[in-house]
Amino acid sequence: MTINLTDAKKKHHLYNCIAAANAAKYVADEYTCALGLQASYSHKPDRVFDNEEWHLNHSIAVEKSIEYLKTNFPGILIFDNESVKIKQRIGKATLFGIPDIIAVNNNKLYVVDGKSGRAKGYHRYQASLYALMLLKQNVASEIGEVFLGYYDPKLKLNNFNMVSLGGHNEIQGIWSGEAKKKIVNLANAIVSDQELEARPTATNCQWCGWKNRCSVPYEESEELLDVFAGF
């Protein structure tokens, strides 16, 4: 295996899963290393995310998002932050996620994912995936609206923006048949006996938790060399 899992810590077998955020990144082509996702399914990456600044900014994004819901949807029932863990079978694997904010109003589901910093393409897939998974658990009869709550501390004015991804039909449309098929194929491959392909790229390797165990990580010098190819 290109990623050496010798001595890597295994997850408890009941917690083997594809994170919803990783599934969203894969569909959005923002993390395409299937081998890294396969390793993460049953093992704990060496790299631990512990960024105090991010945690602070994220908590502000969540607080401002809650204020928005209370102001714009009087009487809305908001669950405790990150209190609901959702699991769902996807192909032969398990999908797992913890939404930031879940709320119900008039039997309609409202989901918000708080984000700090700039918007990324996979965000819409992640937030809408949470809503679709929750709908399967009969939290509400239909999706009312899904939001992304962006807080950017670098901006002095208008540093919070609530972006709506739409209601029931719009959320269903984000996860098209092609997107669903892509994830099912990935899920089945992850739990198979085959060794999946490593995809060393600047984007894939920059924050990958398996970089130190991978035999083919992307090196920044590779891009610099390409610039002068042929000279």
C-alpha atoms as one frame of an Amber mdcrd trajectory, in Angstrom:
protein
   0.000   0.000   0.000   1.350   3.434  -0.919   0.255   4.733   2.484   2.075
   2.790   5.183  -0.474   2.000   7.883   1.957   0.013  10.040   1.494   1.174
  13.661  -1.279   3.589  12.604  -4.065   3.795  15.163  -7.195   1.939  14.121
 -10.651   3.366  14.729 -13.121   1.378  16.774 -14.832  -0.829  14.192 -18.202
   0.797  14.933 -16.763   4.161  13.880 -15.376   3.149  10.503 -16.834   5.745
   8.153 -16.530   8.294   5.382 -16.898  11.780   6.856 -19.637  13.799   5.171
 -17.158  16.649   4.669 -14.770  14.308   2.838 -17.594  12.960   0.676 -18.469
  16.551  -0.229 -14.846  17.371  -1.080 -14.621  14.273  -3.268 -17.744  15.146
  -5.258 -16.562  18.743  -5.649 -13.149  17.506  -6.864 -11.425  19.308  -4.001
  -9.951  16.137  -2.511  -9.630  13.336  -5.035  -7.152  10.932  -3.424  -9.248
   7.793  -3.036  -6.369   6.063  -1.251  -6.319   8.750   1.441 -10.063   8.343
   1.950  -9.666   4.572   2.125  -6.995   4.915   4.827  -9.183   7.369   6.777
 -12.132   4.991   6.717 -10.687   2.644   9.322  -7.593   4.427  10.694  -6.906
   7.693  12.527  -4.603  10.081  10.634  -1.427  11.121  12.439  -2.203  14.785
  11.895  -4.546  16.256  14.530  -6.406  19.438  13.635  -5.961  21.795  16.569
  -6.244  25.381  15.359  -7.452  27.660  18.156  -8.074  30.585  15.821 -10.245
  28.432  13.560 -12.255  27.092  16.506 -12.893  30.633  17.755 -13.972  31.942
  14.345 -16.116  28.887  13.712 -17.926  29.332  17.029 -18.644  32.969  16.109
 -20.025  31.823  12.737 -22.340  29.386  14.534 -23.498  31.992  17.089 -24.303
  34.537  14.376 -26.122  31.856  12.374 -28.321  31.020  15.358 -29.128  34.702
  15.824 -30.157  34.869  12.168 -32.519  31.901  12.498 -34.146  33.265  15.659
 -34.652  36.679  14.031 -36.012  35.442  10.716 -37.983  32.388  11.883 -39.834
  33.299  15.111 -40.606  30.254  17.241 -38.093  28.010  15.470 -36.858  25.041
  17.519 -33.056  24.883  17.455 -31.261  21.740  18.613 -28.160  22.011  20.795
 -25.085  22.760  18.684 -23.453  19.646  17.204 -25.668  17.457  19.393 -26.966
  15.197  16.619 -24.669  12.624  15.027 -26.017  11.150  11.796 -25.079   7.846
  10.191 -26.268   6.377   6.935 -25.346   3.378   4.840 -23.994   4.321   1.446
 -23.306   1.338  -0.746 -21.350  -1.061   1.455 -19.875   1.661   3.631 -21.038
   4.086   6.332 -21.380   7.845   5.942 -21.081   9.957   9.104 -21.574  13.620
   9.908 -22.268  16.132  12.683 -24.159  19.214  11.463 -23.431  22.500  13.217
 -27.043  23.667  13.500 -30.288  21.720  13.085 -33.643  23.424  13.509 -37.302
  22.637  12.856 -40.137  25.063  12.176 -43.654  23.996  11.138 -42.355  20.465
  10.507 -39.769  21.798   8.070 -36.058  21.142   8.483 -33.487  23.936   8.587
 -29.760  23.184   8.510 -26.856  25.595   8.850 -23.171  24.856   8.515 -20.965
  27.550  10.004 -17.825  28.443   8.074 -14.899  30.745   8.844 -13.009  32.414
   6.033 -13.734  32.199   2.331 -16.291  30.071   0.542 -15.279  26.781  -1.066
 -17.091  24.688  -3.634 -17.574  21.643  -1.426 -19.445  23.619   1.259 -22.750
  23.438  -0.609 -22.444  19.664  -0.985 -21.621  19.214   2.692 -24.503  21.283
   4.093 -27.058  19.831   1.671 -25.835  16.291   2.405 -26.525  16.846   6.111
 -30.078  17.885   5.249 -30.700  14.834   3.056 -29.328  12.496   5.725 -31.498
  14.101   8.421 -34.566  13.812   6.222 -33.974  10.047   6.098 -34.172  10.038
   9.908 -37.613  11.676   9.860 -36.487  14.787  11.706 -39.045  16.721   9.639
 -41.375  16.111   6.698 -39.408  18.218   4.224 -36.453  20.569   3.915 -37.370
  24.167   4.641 -34.015  25.770   3.847 -30.295  25.076   4.093 -27.739  27.796
   4.822 -24.023  28.406   4.969 -23.086  30.946   7.631 -19.785  32.608   6.704
 -17.788  34.643   9.210 -14.613  36.336   7.973 -12.650  38.032  10.782 -10.434
  39.809   8.217 -13.333  42.053   7.220 -14.085  44.983   9.526 -17.559  45.558
   8.058 -20.134  42.999   6.927 -17.964  40.159   8.170 -20.905  37.739   8.427
 -22.941  36.498   5.484 -25.770  33.968   5.540 -25.944  32.193   2.174 -29.099
  30.251   1.315 -28.765  27.057  -0.733 -32.525  26.914  -1.197 -35.357  24.680
  -0.094 -36.395  21.079  -0.668 -36.171  20.955  -4.464 -32.933  22.943  -4.684
 -31.189  20.701  -2.142 -32.321  17.575  -3.956 -30.894  19.083  -7.140 -27.440
  19.720  -5.646 -27.008  15.987  -5.102 -27.778  14.899  -8.631 -27.816  11.281
  -9.737 -24.269  11.658 -11.037 -22.988  13.010  -7.695 -24.708  10.214  -5.760
 -23.303   7.578  -8.109 -19.803   8.969  -7.666 -20.016   8.611  -3.880 -21.572
   5.129  -3.993 -18.763   3.945  -6.277 -16.178   5.448  -3.929 -17.829   3.883
  -0.869 -17.894   0.408  -2.410 -14.264   0.721  -3.517 -13.144   1.899  -0.060
 -14.448  -1.220   1.691 -13.246  -3.582  -1.053  -9.961  -5.495  -0.993  -8.488
  -3.432  -3.802  -5.793  -0.842  -3.193  -7.079   2.485  -4.463  -5.081   5.021
  -6.430  -3.033   7.715  -4.736  -3.495  11.162  -6.318  -0.553  13.350  -5.276
  -1.411  16.966  -6.082  -0.807  20.272  -4.331  -4.453  20.431  -3.257  -4.730
  16.813  -2.120  -1.471  16.694  -0.197  -1.416  20.106   1.464  -3.697  19.185
   4.379  -3.726  15.389   4.039  -3.380  13.558   7.354  -1.458  10.760   5.626
   1.259  12.873   3.997   4.002  11.615   6.328   3.048   7.985   5.678   2.607
   8.264   1.919   5.401   7.217  -0.436   4.258   9.532  -3.247   3.392  12.899
  -1.646   3.324  15.976  -3.843   6.350  18.198  -3.401   6.122  21.915  -4.094
   9.385  21.731  -6.051   7.627  19.583  -8.680   5.546  22.562  -9.811   8.606
  24.818  -9.918  10.403  22.305 -12.106   7.459  22.154 -14.525   7.676  25.923
 -15.069  11.158  25.527 -16.529  10.524  22.296 -18.440  12.113  22.373 -21.894
  14.649  25.109 -21.158
